[in-house]
Amino acid sequence: MDKMNKTQTLTETLESLHKYKNFLNVDKIRKLGFGTFSRMIRNKTILNDFGEYFSKLLDLESIKKSNLLVRKFLTCYIVVCFPDFVFNNEIKDVNDLQLKNLSNKISILFNNILNYTNDDEHKVNSDVKVQEFKIELDNFIVFFDKWKKRDVIKVLLPFANSYYELNDTLALITKNQQEPVTDDIKIWRSEIEKQIKKILKHVKRIDGNDAVLFVKNYQPPKLMIDDKVYEQIEKTMKKAYWDKLKEDIENADFSMITSLLTDVRDMIFQLIPNRQDIREEFDGKFDLELVEQMITHKAMDVKTVYSIALMLIEYLKMLQAPIDDRDTQEWCDSITNLFYTETISYSDILPAFFSGMFQRLEKIKQQLYDFYNPKDENTSENEITK
């Protein structure tokens, strides 16, 4: 078909679409509503009418291809008229914004083409607009396919993560199962397999076999965090913990103190695994059950708290390296000074004391590990050589 005949055919086919001027009026589309318009653009008559024009415009021989292209084209009106439905009430990134702009552009171009008359005055301008529309339509289709693929992946990711975790659990159950297989294991395995099948069936409805393949091959990204980030995270978490202790004490809640004292005692005992004599001496001086009862009945006085703090500090000094004595003494003095203020505040004293104790006990533990394991990097950090 020569260029003149093709232009004439395009013009005639376009004229047959003039009856859809009101149908593609954006104000009227909004009044129709998202659900109604979405159903209407799937109508076979509408698809065939527009498909005939687009097949001639883009030299498409397959009706299936032209109808698919028509559905993508008409989607631009959904983007323009119902962005909240398309973008879930929020344009999240530059890709969403670009899709909205492209949709707006080609919808305006096509509506202008529909409104041109077939007289000589408008004919040249109409041909120019048709060519511009053809270029922009191609840009829209290419971008829409990429955007939709990204959007589908966003939808599939929660299912992919669930599928991965279920398979991981199933593999763990299978690996650790005992013979004969217990009823509990059978139930667990059966239920997990059902959930896996359910996920695959659901994602297939979303995007066919491509979605199934994506979910099956999905591997969650490994989070790589350098040492500085780990240190900052640890510092932030510790601060949050001590802030919470301070807040509890200000509200007359001392429930955390018993567990903190237990942890201090356990850490001291871990550092002296072979010194049963010291352990017995410690237990003789420090009755944890009595302290717990005093806290429960609010019978703890300043003198008792001070004596417990000094006793624990003495054991700390006994365990630490001589090089740390000066630092520990300065810290001990700062704790003592808190007991001699005009208004004694447990919310200041106890977080400062316990955070200092744990910091120094952890340091001793690390020093012991480094001393006994100077080269063996594979040995667990928690293993203290006897």
Secondary structure as the mmCIF struct_conf table of DSSP 4:
data_model
#
loop_
_struct_conf.conf_type_id
_struct_conf.id
_struct_conf.beg_label_comp_id
_struct_conf.beg_label_asym_id
_struct_conf.beg_label_seq_id
_struct_conf.end_label_comp_id
_struct_conf.end_label_asym_id
_struct_conf.end_label_seq_id
HELX_RH_AL_P HELX_RH_AL_P1 LYS A 3 GLU A 15
TURN_TY1_P TURN_TY1_P1 SER A 16 LEU A 17
HELX_RH_3T_P HELX_RH_3T_P1 HIS A 18 TYR A 20
TURN_TY1_P TURN_TY1_P2 LYS A 21 LEU A 24
HELX_RH_AL_P HELX_RH_AL_P2 VAL A 26 LEU A 32
HELX_RH_AL_P HELX_RH_AL_P3 PHE A 34 MET A 40
TURN_TY1_P TURN_TY1_P3 ILE A 41 ARG A 42
HELX_RH_AL_P HELX_RH_AL_P4 LYS A 44 LEU A 57
TURN_TY1_P TURN_TY1_P4 LEU A 58 ASP A 59
HELX_RH_AL_P HELX_RH_AL_P5 ILE A 63 CYS A 81
HELX_RH_AL_P HELX_RH_AL_P6 PRO A 83 VAL A 86
TURN_TY1_P TURN_TY1_P5 PHE A 87 ASN A 89
BEND BEND1 GLU A 90 GLU A 90
BEND BEND2 ASP A 93 ASP A 93
HELX_RH_AL_P HELX_RH_AL_P7 VAL A 94 ASN A 115
BEND BEND3 ASN A 118 ASP A 119
HELX_RH_AL_P HELX_RH_AL_P8 ASP A 120 ASN A 176
HELX_LH_PP_P HELX_LH_PP_P1 GLN A 177 GLN A 178
BEND BEND4 GLU A 179 PRO A 180
HELX_LH_PP_P HELX_LH_PP_P2 VAL A 181 THR A 182
HELX_RH_AL_P HELX_RH_AL_P9 ASP A 183 ASN A 217
HELX_LH_PP_P HELX_LH_PP_P3 PRO A 220 MET A 224
HELX_RH_AL_P HELX_RH_AL_P10 ASP A 227 GLU A 250
TURN_TY1_P TURN_TY1_P6 ASN A 251 ALA A 252
HELX_RH_AL_P HELX_RH_AL_P11 SER A 255 LEU A 271
TURN_TY1_P TURN_TY1_P7 PRO A 273 ASN A 274
HELX_RH_AL_P HELX_RH_AL_P12 GLN A 276 LYS A 285
HELX_RH_AL_P HELX_RH_AL_P13 LEU A 288 THR A 296
TURN_TY1_P TURN_TY1_P8 HIS A 297 LYS A 298
HELX_RH_AL_P HELX_RH_AL_P14 VAL A 302 LEU A 319
BEND BEND5 GLN A 320 GLN A 320
HELX_RH_3T_P HELX_RH_3T_P2 PRO A 322 ASP A 324
HELX_RH_AL_P HELX_RH_AL_P15 ASP A 325 PHE A 339
TURN_TY1_P TURN_TY1_P9 TYR A 340 TYR A 340
BEND BEND6 THR A 341 THR A 343
HELX_RH_AL_P HELX_RH_AL_P16 TYR A 346 TYR A 372
BEND BEND7 PRO A 374 LYS A 375
TURN_TY1_P TURN_TY1_P10 GLU A 377 ASN A 378
BEND BEND8 THR A 379 THR A 379
TURN_TY1_P TURN_TY1_P11 GLU A 381 ASN A 382
#
